[in-house]
Amino acid sequence: MSRSTNPITKEHVADRLQRASKIFEAEPTVNQPTLFGASPATFARGYAYDPDFLSKEEEAELLGHIALLPFSRARYKQFLANRRIVSYGASYDFSSQRLQAAKPIDEFLHPLRARAAAWAGCAAADFTHGLVTEYAPGTDLGWHRDVPEFDLVVGISLRSSCRMRFRHYPPRPREKSIAVELEPRSIYRLQGAARWEWQHSVPPVPALRYSITFRTLRK
């Protein structure tokens, strides 16, 4: 006894392709490269990234101001890191584990702070802490979360790119980190889960890099 089959028509194929496209459209969009191939830019709630936050002209102007800053090596208790920093608004003392007063955010950073605040969805005045960091070639940043006195964190990358790695906090056994590429002139935001449930690090940078970080105080 033979079994009849329905012929496959062009209309049938088109319908199947349309259904498949709807399935893929519902999945997260992959638009930021990572160390392990690719991962959605929104790997955690509260993380955001814009690769084209600044123009080359705006970057050059900021770098001109940064070249005149009085950098000093970051200190962690008795350890001096290779990173050089300038702190504004507050400076964290890791020996006493408390914030200490620092000079107000420099005027040349005010327009950038206002623009970063508008992008992040807060008032410019909420960014009471600023940090300019210099990464010489080969400089890294170990695994950490920002100190608990701060809440919202945004960072702007200048001059060259770097990888920023993320993993859950506390770290999970045999967990592979997620690494995102921070392009020069880009901005990222750490808020909510991305801020409190993940920690991050930067492996040794291949070229001279600067970052500007703004933070709000935790309420």
WOQUIHU-V665233 format. One record per helix or strand. SS is the DSSP state (2 for helix, 1 for strand). FROM is the first residue (numbers start at 1). TO is the last residue. Records with the same first field share a line. If there is no record, write none. Layout:
SS=FROM-TO / FROM-TO
This chain:
2=10-25 / 56-66 / 107-120 / 124-126 / 193-196
1=32-34 / 37-39 / 48-50 / 72-76 / 79-88 / 90-93 / 98-101 / 127-135 / 141-144 / 150-158 / 162-168 / 178-182 / 187-190 / 198-202 / 209-217
